[in-house]
Amino acid sequence: MVKDFVLPGIAAIQEEMIGLRRRIHAYPELGFQEVATSELVAECLSKWGYQVTRAIGKTGVVGTLKNGQGPSLGLRADMDALPIHETTGLPHASRHEGIMHACGHDGHTATLLAAAKYLAETRAFSGRLNLIFQPAEEGLGGAQKMMEDGLFERFPCDAVFALHNVPGYPAGHLGFFSGAFMASADTVTVRVVGRGGHGAVPDKTIDPIVVCASIVTALQSIVSRNVSPRDLAIISVGSIHAGVASNVIPSSAQMLLTVRALAPDVRDLLERRICELVHGQAASFGAQAEIDYVRCHPVLINHRTETDFARQVAADWFGTQSMIDGLEPFTASEDFACMLEQCPGSYLVIGNGDGERSCALHHSGYDFNDDCLAVGATYWVKLTERFLAKPVRTEPKQFNNDVEEKHT
């Protein structure tokens, strides 16, 4: 089993770190509001000897540990929760009504903290380790905000890595994918302006609801007729708001769309065709359309060299039997993509469990699988030690009796 490969030093602090994870879970905070969470992270890092910088990207935290001369490595974990009412009924369920950690960011944070504590005690590396605790991953652009605050200028990294749990895969199994791994995500607001009037005399109006209906139907032709069948593209209309009464035709209507792609050129094509089609459909009815097209997250593209390196670390320590076979790109988005545009690196996944224990991300019944914590922390330790290779290994300060054996 994967847990058999957990480092003894990580196993020794596992229950402590699970307790920390559940504490974060019980007191979730939304994006850019992670005040208590970031303070907890900063306190832990300071206590363990890291140089801590707060307020990077408003509520972000960076912990730096330098040991000798060598390259610089960045490891990132996200901290924010979601506006969802938790229904797990667990003892550590959210105490904040309407907010919960439904995506496992509490687990990601605790996993990186576990690795941070171990690495601070062993210091079996040579170089600079930058631990990046990011706020506001859930659609608010926390990664971009950290970079606007000079993340990579103030904390240079030769490579940066991040990890996310995925329900449905065996707990603790690691997955890697080189290239375009997660879709871009754009949000489009369309306001159709017609001419309102009485529902009994529709010929005297320009009905924006009919225009919206025509637009929804026409949008489907973009993916089927403008995008190559070999490319992934998604256009989904998630909301249409118009009118308040059955006998009143409103003067305007609003639509909200999410648009996703796995290639930058396809993303550009979708934007151009959506704007052309929406304006054209509205004009054909004598209406006008106003479009607010917001590019949120770019395509997440894993760098080949760094992905191959990360995969090899897992294969050498855990063995290939502990890796996810046939991993394919996800249509979900991730703002770590912004970091990968500025710094080489890779975004990997860890199975959160399958069968009865599996619950989808962003579901009110979701909870991070604590069995994954020690595995993920062990992986971060081995990746750090490999990337920041030290000629002569130093003895652990507190784990002197632990004996590590390399597993293949």
N, C-alpha and C positions, 0 to 999 in steps of 0.2 A: 504494500500500500504506500501511497505517496507520503503519508505522515511518518513512515519508517525512516525517511531520509531527513527529517527535521534535525537541525543542529542541536546538540545537548544544551548549549547555552540559551538557545531560543526556547527549547522545551522548559527550561527552568523558570522563564519569565512568562510563559504562555498564559497562565491563569490571571496574572496581573494585567496583562495586555487585553485579555478578554474582558476583564472588569472595566478597563478604561474604555474599550469599544462600546460596552453596554451603557456606560455613563454618557458617552457622546450621543448614543442612540436615544436615550431617555430625554435629552435636552437638545433637540434639533434646532437648527437656525437656518433661515433662508439665505439666498445669495446676497452677499455684501452686508449681511447682518450677523456674521459668524463671530461675534465679539467674544463670547464665553469659550467657544471652541478654539479660536486662534490663541486666546490667552492660555488655555490649558496646554496646547501644543507648545507655545513659547516657554512656558514654565518647565515642561518636561525637558525640552532641548537645552535650556539654560542649566538645569540641574545636572545634566549629563555632560556638560562641557562644550556645547556648541556655541558659536557666536551667533546670536539671534538678531534678526532684523524684522521688525514688525511693519505693518501698514504698507506693504508692497501690493498694489492693487487694492487699496482700501483696507481690507481685512486679511490679506495674505501674509504668510510668514515664511521666511527663509532661514534655515539653520545651516551654518557652515562649519565644517570640521576639517582642519588642515593637518596633515601628518607627513612631514618630509616633502620632498620635491617630486613632482609628477604631473600628470594630466588632471583635468577637472571633469567631474561627473555630476550630472543632475538627475535626481529621482523626484518624481512629482506625485502627489496625492491630492484629491479634491475633498472639500470639507462641507459643502452645502447640502441642505435637505430640500424637500419638495412640499408644496402646499396640498398635502393629501391627509385625510383623516385615517389614522392607523386602526386596523381591526385585528391585529395579531393576538391581543389579549395576553401578551407576554409580561413577565414581571418588570422587564426593562422597557416596556412600551413607552411611546412618547408622552411626556407630561405637558407638551405644548399643543393645545387643541388645534387641529387642522394642519399640523406640520409633522412630517415624519421622514426618517431616512429610508426612503423606498427605493434607493438605487445603490445602497451599500457604501456610500462615501464615508460613513463612520468606520466601516471595516477597512477601507483603503487607508484612512488616516492612522488607525491603530496598527495596521500591518507595517506601515513605514516607520511608525514610532518604535515598534518592537525591534526592527532592524537597526534603527538609530541608536537605541540603547546598547545593543550588542556591539555594534561597530565602535561606539565610543569607548567601550571597555576593552575590546581586543586590539583595535587600531592596527589590524593586519593589512594595511594598505599604504601606499605612498602617493600622495597627491592631495587634491582638494575635493571634498564631498559637499555638494549643495543639495539640501533637502528642501523641496519646494512644496509648500502646503497652500494650495490654490483655493480661493473663494469662487463662488458664483459660476460653477460649470454649467448649471442647468439653464442654459439659454440666455444668460446675462453677460457673457463675454468676460469672465474673470481672467482667463489666460491672456487675452488681449490687453486687459487693464494692467496686469502685472508687467507685461512687456512695455506698455506705455510709460510705466514707472521705472523703466530701465533694468528689467530683470536680468537679461543676458549681458548688458554692459557692466552692471554692478557685480554680477555673479557669473562670470564667463563659464561656459560648459563646452567641453569637447564633444559631448553627446548627452542626450537627455532621454529618459525612459519613463513610462507610466504603465500602470496596470489597472484593469477593471474586471470585476467579477461578472460571470455570465451564467445565469440559471440554465439548467438543462444539460450541462456538461458535468462529468464526474467531478466531485469535490476535490479541489487541489490540483487537478490536471491543468497544465499550461498550454496555451495556444499562441502560435506566431503566424504572421502573414506579411510578406514583403510586397510593397506597392500600395495601390489605392485600397485601403482597408475599411474606411467608414465614409459615408456619403456627406457631401456638402448639404447645408440646410439653409434655405432662404425663406423668409416670410413676406408674403405679398398681401397688401390691403387694397382692395378695389372698391371704389365708390362710384356707383352708377347714378347719374343725375338725369331724371326724366321730367315729367309734368304730372303732378298729382291731380286727383279729382274723385268724383263719385263713382263707386263701383258699378252703378246702374248705367253709366254712360262712358264705358271704357274708350269709345272712339274719340272722346274729347281729351284723352290723356296720352302720355307716353309712359307706359307701365314699366318701371325699373325692375319689377320682379320677373316679368317675362324676359327682359333683357338678360338678367342674371341666369335664368334657366337656359337660355340659348348659349350663354358663355360657358356654363358648366359642361354642357354637351360638347361644345366645340373644343374645349380644352383637351378632351380625351384624344382628339386627332393628332395633337402635337407628339405625344409619345408613340402612337401607332404609325404615324405617317411622316414625321420629321426626324425622329431619332432612329439610328441604326438598331436593328434587333440585337446586335451584339453588345449594345451599351445599356446600362441601367439608367432609368429616368423615372421619376415619380412626380406627379402633380395631383395633390389632393385638396379638395375644397372642404374645409373643416367647419365653416360657419357662413350662414347667410342671415342677415338681420334686415327686416323691412316691415313697416306697417304695424298697426296696433288694433285694427278693426277689420271685420270681414267685408264691410261695404265701403271701405275707403282705399283708394289706390294711392300709395305714398308717392312723394316726389323724389325720393332717393332710396337706395338700398346699398348695403355694404357686404362684401364677401371677404373672407380670410382664407388664404391658401398657404400650404407648405409645399416647397419645391426641393427635390433632392436629386443628386447625380453623383456618379463615381468617377467622373472625369471633368477637369476644368473646362474643356472646350464644349462638352455637353451642357454644363452649367450655363455657359454663355449663350448657347443656342436656345435653351429653355427660356432664359430671360427675354431674349429678343422676340421669340415667337409668342410668348404670353402677352407681351405688351402690344405687339402687332394685332394679335387676334382679339384681345379685349377691346381695343380702340375700334377695330373694324366691326365687330359685332354690335357695339353700342351705336356706332354711326349708322349702321343699317336700319336701326329702329328709330333714328332721329334723336337718340340720347347722347350723353357725353360720359366719358369715363375718366376718373382720376386714379392714378396708380401710385402707390408707395411701395417700392420694391426694395426690401432690406436684405442685404447679403449678411447672413449671420456667421456661419462657420464654413470654412473652406473644406475641400476634400482632405481627409486625413491620409497622408501618403507616408508609409513606413519606408525608411531608407534601407536599401538592401544590405549594405555592409553591417550596419548596426543590428538589423533584424537577424542576420545570419549569426552574429556574435551572441545575441541574446538567446537564440535557439540552441546554440552549441553549449552555452552555460547550463541550460536546463537538461540537455541530453547527457552531459558529462556527470552532473550531480544526481539527478533524479532518474535518469534512464529514459530511453525513447518510449517505453511502455507507459510512462506517466505524462505523455504529451497528447494533445488533441489532434487527431488525424483529420485531414480534409477540411480544415477550417476555411470558411468562405467569408467574403466581405459582408459587412453589416450595412443596412440602409439607415440605421440610426446615425446620429452625428455626435461629434465630440470636439470641444474647443481646444484640446491638446493639439489639434491640427495646426493651430496658429503657432505654437511653439516649434513644431516640426518644420514650419516654413522658414524659421530663423536658425534652427540648430538641428544637426543630424541626430537621429534617434529612432525609437520604435515604441509602439503602443501594443502591449500584449494583453492576453486575457487569462483569467483563472476560473476554472469551473466552480460554480457555487452549489453544485449538487443536482441530481436528477431524481426522478421518481416522486414519491410523496413529499419530499423535502423541498422540491423545486417550486418556486413561485416567481412569476414574471417580474422583471424590473418595473418600477412605477406602479406596482399593485399595492393596494392597501394592506394585504396580508404578507408582504415580503419582509424577510429579515436576512441579514448577512449571515452566512454559515461560518460559525466560529472555528470549525475544523480547518478552514482555509487560512486562518491568520498565521499560524506558525509556518505553514508551507510557503506562503507568500513572503514572509519575513526572511526565511532561510534563503529563498531565491534572491531577494534583494542583497543579502549579505554576500552570497557567492558571486553575483554579478559585479558588485562593488570590488570585491577582492580580486577578481579577474581583470576588471577594467583598470583598476588602480594597482596593478601588480607590484608587490614588494619583493625585493630580492631575498630578504631573510625575514621569516615570519616571527613576530613578537609574541610572547606568551600573554594570554588573557589576564586581566587584572583580577577578575572575580571568578573566572571559570577555569582555574588552573587544573582542576581534576578532570575536566572534560576531554575526551579523546575523540578527535574528528577523523573519520576515514572517508576517503574519496569514494563515492559510489558511481558506478557506470552501468 
